[in-house]
Amino acid sequence: MGCLKIVVVGKKGGEKNTHIFSMSSRGQGMGEGTGIPAALGAMLIGTGKIEAKGVFPPEVSVNPLDLLELAQKQVKIGDKRGLPIAVQQIDKEEKLRHLDIRQLVQQ
């Protein structure tokens, strides 16, 4: 079993904004957080969607929408497609809401 959680807190439009990204796996180790993203990255390089050469953090050379689109087509865990990432947002009134990760990338 593996688990990964990232909490990002900042300001957007002058207001506090918090996003929580969670990924967990059972019986897969952390394949979803390590092996699968690496394989998707290799596929994006192979299709020419990543052109940067050298060592860069993913946010510099990977278009998140390309990665999510490829994951939706190629990754199947159990009976679900795509990466098992839960995204939550805490708004200025401290209300928690669930987001589709594609909504966040398009903001």
ZIWO-V338605 format. One record per pair of residues at least 24 apart in sequence whose ideal C-beta (glycine too) atoms are under 6 Angstrom apart, sorted by the first residue. I is the first residue (numbers start at 0). J is the second residue. If there is no record, write none. Layout:
I_J ; I_J
This chain:
0_25 ; 1_28 ; 1_29 ; 3_32 ; 14_91 ; 17_89 ; 18_88 ; 19_87 ; 20_86 ; 21_85 ; 22_83 ; 22_84 ; 31_83 ; 35_74 ; 39_66 ; 39_69 ; 39_70 ; 63_104 ; 64_104 ; 67_101
